[in-house]
């Protein structure tokens, strides 16, 4: 459940801010940008950069 909340918050930040992806990863509790990328891709099939487009 916590992982879903963190991922949802990261998606919101990706869609609504211009913060760097590494900063979003840190703010949402991921170890680094690659950890966020792995989790997002596994759960939703997209990368953080693709969400931004």
N, CA, C and O atoms as a Tripos MOL2 file, in Angstrom:
@<TRIPOS>MOLECULE
protein
  212   211    53     0     0
PROTEIN
NO_CHARGES

@<TRIPOS>ATOM
      1 N           0.8250   -1.1970    0.0000 N.3       1 UNK1
      2 CA          0.0000    0.0000    0.0000 C.3       1 UNK1
      3 C           0.8700    1.2630    0.0000 C.2       1 UNK1
      4 O           0.6050    2.1960   -0.7570 O.2       1 UNK1
      5 N           1.8920    1.2930    0.8340 N.am      2 UNK2
      6 CA          2.7710    2.4610    0.8870 C.3       2 UNK2
      7 C           3.4540    2.6870   -0.4590 C.2       2 UNK2
      8 O           3.6140    3.8270   -0.8940 O.2       2 UNK2
      9 N           3.8510    1.6090   -1.1120 N.am      3 UNK3
     10 CA          4.5030    1.7370   -2.4180 C.3       3 UNK3
     11 C           3.5610    2.3800   -3.4330 C.2       3 UNK3
     12 O           3.9960    3.1830   -4.2570 O.2       3 UNK3
     13 N           2.2780    2.0340   -3.3810 N.am      4 UNK4
     14 CA          1.2960    2.6310   -4.2940 C.3       4 UNK4
     15 C           1.1310    4.1180   -4.0210 C.2       4 UNK4
     16 O           1.0240    4.9110   -4.9560 O.2       4 UNK4
     17 N           1.1100    4.5030   -2.7580 N.am      5 UNK5
     18 CA          0.9710    5.9120   -2.3850 C.3       5 UNK5
     19 C           2.1840    6.6980   -2.8680 C.2       5 UNK5
     20 O           2.0420    7.7850   -3.4270 O.2       5 UNK5
     21 N           3.3800    6.1460   -2.6520 N.am      6 UNK6
     22 CA          4.6070    6.8200   -3.0980 C.3       6 UNK6
     23 C           4.6200    6.9880   -4.6170 C.2       6 UNK6
     24 O           4.9750    8.0480   -5.1320 O.2       6 UNK6
     25 N           4.2300    5.9340   -5.3190 N.am      7 UNK7
     26 CA          4.2230    5.9800   -6.7770 C.3       7 UNK7
     27 C           3.1850    6.9750   -7.2900 C.2       7 UNK7
     28 O           3.4490    7.7090   -8.2430 O.2       7 UNK7
     29 N           2.0170    7.0050   -6.6730 N.am      8 UNK8
     30 CA          0.9740    7.9530   -7.0690 C.3       8 UNK8
     31 C           1.4470    9.3920   -6.8640 C.2       8 UNK8
     32 O           1.2100   10.2550   -7.7090 O.2       8 UNK8
     33 N           2.1180    9.6450   -5.7350 N.am      9 UNK9
     34 CA          2.6410   10.9850   -5.4590 C.3       9 UNK9
     35 C           3.7160   11.3580   -6.4840 C.2       9 UNK9
     36 O           3.7540   12.4920   -6.9620 O.2       9 UNK9
     37 N           4.5780   10.4130   -6.8170 N.am     10 UNK10
     38 CA          5.6110   10.6670   -7.8240 C.3      10 UNK10
     39 C           4.9710   11.0020   -9.1720 C.2      10 UNK10
     40 O           5.4210   11.9220   -9.8570 O.2      10 UNK10
     41 N           3.9390   10.2730   -9.5550 N.am     11 UNK11
     42 CA          3.2400   10.5520  -10.8150 C.3      11 UNK11
     43 C           2.6460   11.9560  -10.8110 C.2      11 UNK11
     44 O           2.7360   12.6790  -11.8040 O.2      11 UNK11
     45 N           2.0410   12.3360   -9.6940 N.am     12 UNK12
     46 CA          1.4670   13.6800   -9.5820 C.3      12 UNK12
     47 C           2.5410   14.7410   -9.7580 C.2      12 UNK12
     48 O           2.3450   15.7110  -10.4910 O.2      12 UNK12
     49 N           3.6750   14.5650   -9.0910 N.am     13 UNK13
     50 CA          4.7650   15.5330   -9.2120 C.3      13 UNK13
     51 C           5.3140   15.5770  -10.6360 C.2      13 UNK13
     52 O           5.6330   16.6520  -11.1440 O.2      13 UNK13
     53 N           5.4230   14.4280  -11.2760 N.am     14 UNK14
     54 CA          5.9100   14.3920  -12.6600 C.3      14 UNK14
     55 C           4.9720   15.1510  -13.5990 C.2      14 UNK14
     56 O           5.4150   15.8330  -14.5230 O.2      14 UNK14
     57 N           3.6740   15.0210  -13.3430 N.am     15 UNK15
     58 CA          2.6800   15.6380  -14.2230 C.3      15 UNK15
     59 C           2.4740   17.1210  -13.9460 C.2      15 UNK15
     60 O           2.0560   17.8600  -14.8380 O.2      15 UNK15
     61 N           2.7600   17.5720  -12.7210 N.am     16 UNK16
     62 CA          2.3660   18.9330  -12.3430 C.3      16 UNK16
     63 C           3.5240   19.8620  -11.9950 C.2      16 UNK16
     64 O           3.2970   21.0430  -11.7330 O.2      16 UNK16
     65 N           4.7560   19.3620  -11.9870 N.am     17 UNK17
     66 CA          5.8930   20.2150  -11.6520 C.3      17 UNK17
     67 C           6.9940   20.0530  -12.6890 C.2      17 UNK17
     68 O           6.9600   19.1540  -13.5300 O.2      17 UNK17
     69 N           7.9600   20.9390  -12.6050 N.am     18 UNK18
     70 CA          9.1420   20.8410  -13.4690 C.3      18 UNK18
     71 C          10.3530   20.3760  -12.6680 C.2      18 UNK18
     72 O          11.4900   20.5230  -13.1140 O.2      18 UNK18
     73 N          10.1080   19.8140  -11.4860 N.am     19 UNK19
     74 CA         11.2120   19.3210  -10.6600 C.3      19 UNK19
     75 C          11.9960   18.2490  -11.4140 C.2      19 UNK19
     76 O          11.4160   17.4740  -12.1750 O.2      19 UNK19
     77 N          13.3050   18.2030  -11.2060 N.am     20 UNK20
     78 CA         14.0920   17.1190  -11.8120 C.3      20 UNK20
     79 C          13.6030   15.7550  -11.3090 C.2      20 UNK20
     80 O          13.1480   15.6300  -10.1720 O.2      20 UNK20
     81 N          13.7020   14.7600  -12.1530 N.am     21 UNK21
     82 CA         13.2330   13.4210  -11.7900 C.3      21 UNK21
     83 C          13.9640   12.9050  -10.5560 C.2      21 UNK21
     84 O          13.3540   12.2480   -9.7120 O.2      21 UNK21
     85 N          15.2530   13.1880  -10.4350 N.am     22 UNK22
     86 CA         16.0130   12.7530   -9.2550 C.3      22 UNK22
     87 C          15.4550   13.3880   -7.9840 C.2      22 UNK22
     88 O          15.4090   12.7400   -6.9390 O.2      22 UNK22
     89 N          15.0360   14.6370   -8.0630 N.am     23 UNK23
     90 CA         14.4460   15.3240   -6.9080 C.3      23 UNK23
     91 C          13.0990   14.7080   -6.5460 C.2      23 UNK23
     92 O          12.7910   14.5300   -5.3670 O.2      23 UNK23
     93 N          12.3090   14.3870   -7.5440 N.am     24 UNK24
     94 CA         11.0170   13.7370   -7.2940 C.3      24 UNK24
     95 C          11.2400   12.3790   -6.6390 C.2      24 UNK24
     96 O          10.5230   12.0130   -5.7080 O.2      24 UNK24
     97 N          12.2260   11.6340   -7.1190 N.am     25 UNK25
     98 CA         12.5440   10.3360   -6.5130 C.3      25 UNK25
     99 C          12.8900   10.5130   -5.0400 C.2      25 UNK25
    100 O          12.3920    9.7710   -4.1940 O.2      25 UNK25
    101 N          13.7330   11.4830   -4.7290 N.am     26 UNK26
    102 CA         14.1340   11.7210   -3.3420 C.3      26 UNK26
    103 C          12.9400   12.1450   -2.4870 C.2      26 UNK26
    104 O          12.7850   11.6700   -1.3620 O.2      26 UNK26
    105 N          12.1110   13.0210   -3.0060 N.am     27 UNK27
    106 CA         10.9540   13.5260   -2.2470 C.3      27 UNK27
    107 C           9.9070   12.4560   -1.9860 C.2      27 UNK27
    108 O           9.1390   12.5610   -1.0300 O.2      27 UNK27
    109 N           9.8690   11.4400   -2.8160 N.am     28 UNK28
    110 CA          8.8510   10.4050   -2.6550 C.3      28 UNK28
    111 C           9.4080    9.1180   -2.0430 C.2      28 UNK28
    112 O           8.7330    8.0890   -2.0310 O.2      28 UNK28
    113 N          10.6400    9.1820   -1.5370 N.am     29 UNK29
    114 CA         11.1740    8.0760   -0.7550 C.3      29 UNK29
    115 C          11.9190    7.0060   -1.5190 C.2      29 UNK29
    116 O          12.2070    5.9450   -0.9660 O.2      29 UNK29
    117 N          12.2370    7.2560   -2.7770 N.am     30 UNK30
    118 CA         13.0130    6.2790   -3.5330 C.3      30 UNK30
    119 C          14.4960    6.5240   -3.3150 C.2      30 UNK30
    120 O          14.9220    7.6610   -3.1140 O.2      30 UNK30
    121 N          15.2780    5.4580   -3.3560 N.am     31 UNK31
    122 CA         16.7160    5.5440   -3.1050 C.3      31 UNK31
    123 C          17.4000    6.4510   -4.1170 C.2      31 UNK31
    124 O          18.2830    7.2330   -3.7670 O.2      31 UNK31
    125 N          16.9840    6.3390   -5.3750 N.am     32 UNK32
    126 CA         17.5450    7.1840   -6.4290 C.3      32 UNK32
    127 C          16.6020    7.1790   -7.6310 C.2      32 UNK32
    128 O          15.5540    6.5330   -7.6130 O.2      32 UNK32
    129 N          16.9860    7.8960   -8.6560 N.am     33 UNK33
    130 CA         16.1510    8.0270   -9.8450 C.3      33 UNK33
    131 C          15.9060    6.6800  -10.5180 C.2      33 UNK33
    132 O          14.8070    6.4270  -11.0100 O.2      33 UNK33
    133 N          16.9100    5.8210  -10.5440 N.am     34 UNK34
    134 CA         16.7330    4.5310  -11.2180 C.3      34 UNK34
    135 C          15.7410    3.6420  -10.4680 C.2      34 UNK34
    136 O          15.0310    2.8520  -11.0910 O.2      34 UNK34
    137 N          15.6820    3.7600   -9.1510 N.am     35 UNK35
    138 CA         14.7040    2.9850   -8.3800 C.3      35 UNK35
    139 C          13.2860    3.4350   -8.7300 C.2      35 UNK35
    140 O          12.3940    2.6070   -8.9180 O.2      35 UNK35
    141 N          13.0840    4.7400   -8.8170 N.am     36 UNK36
    142 CA         11.7720    5.2610   -9.2240 C.3      36 UNK36
    143 C          11.4300    4.7660  -10.6260 C.2      36 UNK36
    144 O          10.3060    4.3270  -10.8710 O.2      36 UNK36
    145 N          12.3780    4.8320  -11.5340 N.am     37 UNK37
    146 CA         12.1470    4.3900  -12.9120 C.3      37 UNK37
    147 C          11.7470    2.9190  -12.9550 C.2      37 UNK37
    148 O          10.7950    2.5550  -13.6450 O.2      37 UNK37
    149 N          12.4700    2.0700  -12.2200 N.am     38 UNK38
    150 CA         12.1530    0.6330  -12.1870 C.3      38 UNK38
    151 C          10.7370    0.3850  -11.6710 C.2      38 UNK38
    152 O           9.9770   -0.3720  -12.2750 O.2      38 UNK38
    153 N          10.3840    1.0220  -10.5580 N.am     39 UNK39
    154 CA          9.0680    0.7970   -9.9650 C.3      39 UNK39
    155 C           7.9430    1.3270  -10.8570 C.2      39 UNK39
    156 O           6.9050    0.6820  -11.0040 O.2      39 UNK39
    157 N           8.1510    2.4920  -11.4430 N.am     40 UNK40
    158 CA          7.1350    3.0720  -12.3160 C.3      40 UNK40
    159 C           6.9340    2.2110  -13.5600 C.2      40 UNK40
    160 O           5.8040    1.9850  -13.9930 O.2      40 UNK40
    161 N           8.0330    1.7380  -14.1250 N.am     41 UNK41
    162 CA          7.9440    0.8990  -15.3260 C.3      41 UNK41
    163 C           7.2620   -0.4400  -15.0040 C.2      41 UNK41
    164 O           6.4640   -0.9360  -15.7990 O.2      41 UNK41
    165 N           7.5710   -1.0140  -13.8550 N.am     42 UNK42
    166 CA          6.9570   -2.2860  -13.4670 C.3      42 UNK42
    167 C           5.4540   -2.1300  -13.2200 C.2      42 UNK42
    168 O           4.6670   -3.0000  -13.5920 O.2      42 UNK42
    169 N           5.0640   -1.0290  -12.5990 N.am     43 UNK43
    170 CA          3.6630   -0.8370  -12.2290 C.3      43 UNK43
    171 C           2.8060   -0.2990  -13.3730 C.2      43 UNK43
    172 O           1.6450   -0.6820  -13.5130 O.2      43 UNK43
    173 N           3.3740    0.5880  -14.1910 N.am     44 UNK44
    174 CA          2.5700    1.2750  -15.2060 C.3      44 UNK44
    175 C           3.1010    1.1350  -16.6310 C.2      44 UNK44
    176 O           2.4520    1.5770  -17.5790 O.2      44 UNK44
    177 N           4.2680    0.5270  -16.7880 N.am     45 UNK45
    178 CA          4.8120    0.3170  -18.1200 C.3      45 UNK45
    179 C           5.3580    1.5610  -18.7970 C.2      45 UNK45
    180 O           5.5300    1.5850  -20.0160 O.2      45 UNK45
    181 N           5.6330    2.6050  -18.0040 N.am     46 UNK46
    182 CA          6.1770    3.8490  -18.5620 C.3      46 UNK46
    183 C           7.3580    4.3220  -17.7280 C.2      46 UNK46
    184 O           7.5170    3.9340  -16.5710 O.2      46 UNK46
    185 N           8.1780    5.1630  -18.3330 N.am     47 UNK47
    186 CA          9.2910    5.7750  -17.6110 C.3      47 UNK47
    187 C           8.8660    7.1630  -17.1330 C.2      47 UNK47
    188 O           7.8910    7.7170  -17.6410 O.2      47 UNK47
    189 N           9.5860    7.7320  -16.1610 N.am     48 UNK48
    190 CA          9.2650    9.0870  -15.7110 C.3      48 UNK48
    191 C           9.3010   10.1040  -16.8540 C.2      48 UNK48
    192 O           8.4580   11.0000  -16.9140 O.2      48 UNK48
    193 N          10.2620    9.9720  -17.7490 N.am     49 UNK49
    194 CA         10.3540   10.9050  -18.8770 C.3      49 UNK49
    195 C           9.1250   10.8010  -19.7790 C.2      49 UNK49
    196 O           8.6480   11.8120  -20.2950 O.2      49 UNK49
    197 N           8.6120    9.5930  -19.9710 N.am     50 UNK50
    198 CA          7.4220    9.4080  -20.8040 C.3      50 UNK50
    199 C           6.1960   10.0410  -20.1560 C.2      50 UNK50
    200 O           5.3290   10.5650  -20.8540 O.2      50 UNK50
    201 N           6.1170    9.9970  -18.8410 N.am     51 UNK51
    202 CA          4.9970   10.6260  -18.1330 C.3      51 UNK51
    203 C           5.0220   12.1280  -18.3650 C.2      51 UNK51
    204 O           3.9720   12.7550  -18.5040 O.2      51 UNK51
    205 N           6.1950   12.6960  -18.4070 N.am     52 UNK52
    206 CA          6.3470   14.1440  -18.6040 C.3      52 UNK52
    207 C           5.8990   14.5920  -19.9930 C.2      52 UNK52
    208 O           5.4560   15.7290  -20.1550 O.2      52 UNK52
    209 N           6.0030   13.7330  -20.9850 N.am     53 UNK53
    210 CA          5.6810   14.1280  -22.3750 C.3      53 UNK53
    211 C           4.1950   14.2690  -22.5970 C.2      53 UNK53
    212 O           3.7640   14.5930  -23.7040 O.2      53 UNK53
@<TRIPOS>BOND
     1     1     2 1
     2     2     3 1
     3     3     4 2
     4     3     5 am
     5     5     6 1
     6     6     7 1
     7     7     8 2
     8     7     9 am
     9     9    10 1
    10    10    11 1
    11    11    12 2
    12    11    13 am
    13    13    14 1
    14    14    15 1
    15    15    16 2
    16    15    17 am
    17    17    18 1
    18    18    19 1
    19    19    20 2
    20    19    21 am
    21    21    22 1
    22    22    23 1
    23    23    24 2
    24    23    25 am
    25    25    26 1
    26    26    27 1
    27    27    28 2
    28    27    29 am
    29    29    30 1
    30    30    31 1
    31    31    32 2
    32    31    33 am
    33    33    34 1
    34    34    35 1
    35    35    36 2
    36    35    37 am
    37    37    38 1
    38    38    39 1
    39    39    40 2
    40    39    41 am
    41    41    42 1
    42    42    43 1
    43    43    44 2
    44    43    45 am
    45    45    46 1
    46    46    47 1
    47    47    48 2
    48    47    49 am
    49    49    50 1
    50    50    51 1
    51    51    52 2
    52    51    53 am
    53    53    54 1
    54    54    55 1
    55    55    56 2
    56    55    57 am
    57    57    58 1
    58    58    59 1
    59    59    60 2
    60    59    61 am
    61    61    62 1
    62    62    63 1
    63    63    64 2
    64    63    65 am
    65    65    66 1
    66    66    67 1
    67    67    68 2
    68    67    69 am
    69    69    70 1
    70    70    71 1
    71    71    72 2
    72    71    73 am
    73    73    74 1
    74    74    75 1
    75    75    76 2
    76    75    77 am
    77    77    78 1
    78    78    79 1
    79    79    80 2
    80    79    81 am
    81    81    82 1
    82    82    83 1
    83    83    84 2
    84    83    85 am
    85    85    86 1
    86    86    87 1
    87    87    88 2
    88    87    89 am
    89    89    90 1
    90    90    91 1
    91    91    92 2
    92    91    93 am
    93    93    94 1
    94    94    95 1
    95    95    96 2
    96    95    97 am
    97    97    98 1
    98    98    99 1
    99    99   100 2
   100    99   101 am
   101   101   102 1
   102   102   103 1
   103   103   104 2
   104   103   105 am
   105   105   106 1
   106   106   107 1
   107   107   108 2
   108   107   109 am
   109   109   110 1
   110   110   111 1
   111   111   112 2
   112   111   113 am
   113   113   114 1
   114   114   115 1
   115   115   116 2
   116   115   117 am
   117   117   118 1
   118   118   119 1
   119   119   120 2
   120   119   121 am
   121   121   122 1
   122   122   123 1
   123   123   124 2
   124   123   125 am
   125   125   126 1
   126   126   127 1
   127   127   128 2
   128   127   129 am
   129   129   130 1
   130   130   131 1
   131   131   132 2
   132   131   133 am
   133   133   134 1
   134   134   135 1
   135   135   136 2
   136   135   137 am
   137   137   138 1
   138   138   139 1
   139   139   140 2
   140   139   141 am
   141   141   142 1
   142   142   143 1
   143   143   144 2
   144   143   145 am
   145   145   146 1
   146   146   147 1
   147   147   148 2
   148   147   149 am
   149   149   150 1
   150   150   151 1
   151   151   152 2
   152   151   153 am
   153   153   154 1
   154   154   155 1
   155   155   156 2
   156   155   157 am
   157   157   158 1
   158   158   159 1
   159   159   160 2
   160   159   161 am
   161   161   162 1
   162   162   163 1
   163   163   164 2
   164   163   165 am
   165   165   166 1
   166   166   167 1
   167   167   168 2
   168   167   169 am
   169   169   170 1
   170   170   171 1
   171   171   172 2
   172   171   173 am
   173   173   174 1
   174   174   175 1
   175   175   176 2
   176   175   177 am
   177   177   178 1
   178   178   179 1
   179   179   180 2
   180   179   181 am
   181   181   182 1
   182   182   183 1
   183   183   184 2
   184   183   185 am
   185   185   186 1
   186   186   187 1
   187   187   188 2
   188   187   189 am
   189   189   190 1
   190   190   191 1
   191   191   192 2
   192   191   193 am
   193   193   194 1
   194   194   195 1
   195   195   196 2
   196   195   197 am
   197   197   198 1
   198   198   199 1
   199   199   200 2
   200   199   201 am
   201   201   202 1
   202   202   203 1
   203   203   204 2
   204   203   205 am
   205   205   206 1
   206   206   207 1
   207   207   208 2
   208   207   209 am
   209   209   210 1
   210   210   211 1
   211   211   212 2
@<TRIPOS>SUBSTRUCTURE
     1 UNK1         2 RESIDUE 1 A UNK
     2 UNK2         6 RESIDUE 1 A UNK
     3 UNK3        10 RESIDUE 1 A UNK
     4 UNK4        14 RESIDUE 1 A UNK
     5 UNK5        18 RESIDUE 1 A UNK
     6 UNK6        22 RESIDUE 1 A UNK
     7 UNK7        26 RESIDUE 1 A UNK
     8 UNK8        30 RESIDUE 1 A UNK
     9 UNK9        34 RESIDUE 1 A UNK
    10 UNK10       38 RESIDUE 1 A UNK
    11 UNK11       42 RESIDUE 1 A UNK
    12 UNK12       46 RESIDUE 1 A UNK
    13 UNK13       50 RESIDUE 1 A UNK
    14 UNK14       54 RESIDUE 1 A UNK
    15 UNK15       58 RESIDUE 1 A UNK
    16 UNK16       62 RESIDUE 1 A UNK
    17 UNK17       66 RESIDUE 1 A UNK
    18 UNK18       70 RESIDUE 1 A UNK
    19 UNK19       74 RESIDUE 1 A UNK
    20 UNK20       78 RESIDUE 1 A UNK
    21 UNK21       82 RESIDUE 1 A UNK
    22 UNK22       86 RESIDUE 1 A UNK
    23 UNK23       90 RESIDUE 1 A UNK
    24 UNK24       94 RESIDUE 1 A UNK
    25 UNK25       98 RESIDUE 1 A UNK
    26 UNK26      102 RESIDUE 1 A UNK
    27 UNK27      106 RESIDUE 1 A UNK
    28 UNK28      110 RESIDUE 1 A UNK
    29 UNK29      114 RESIDUE 1 A UNK
    30 UNK30      118 RESIDUE 1 A UNK
    31 UNK31      122 RESIDUE 1 A UNK
    32 UNK32      126 RESIDUE 1 A UNK
    33 UNK33      130 RESIDUE 1 A UNK
    34 UNK34      134 RESIDUE 1 A UNK
    35 UNK35      138 RESIDUE 1 A UNK
    36 UNK36      142 RESIDUE 1 A UNK
    37 UNK37      146 RESIDUE 1 A UNK
    38 UNK38      150 RESIDUE 1 A UNK
    39 UNK39      154 RESIDUE 1 A UNK
    40 UNK40      158 RESIDUE 1 A UNK
    41 UNK41      162 RESIDUE 1 A UNK
    42 UNK42      166 RESIDUE 1 A UNK
    43 UNK43      170 RESIDUE 1 A UNK
    44 UNK44      174 RESIDUE 1 A UNK
    45 UNK45      178 RESIDUE 1 A UNK
    46 UNK46      182 RESIDUE 1 A UNK
    47 UNK47      186 RESIDUE 1 A UNK
    48 UNK48      190 RESIDUE 1 A UNK
    49 UNK49      194 RESIDUE 1 A UNK
    50 UNK50      198 RESIDUE 1 A UNK
    51 UNK51      202 RESIDUE 1 A UNK
    52 UNK52      206 RESIDUE 1 A UNK
    53 UNK53      210 RESIDUE 1 A UNK
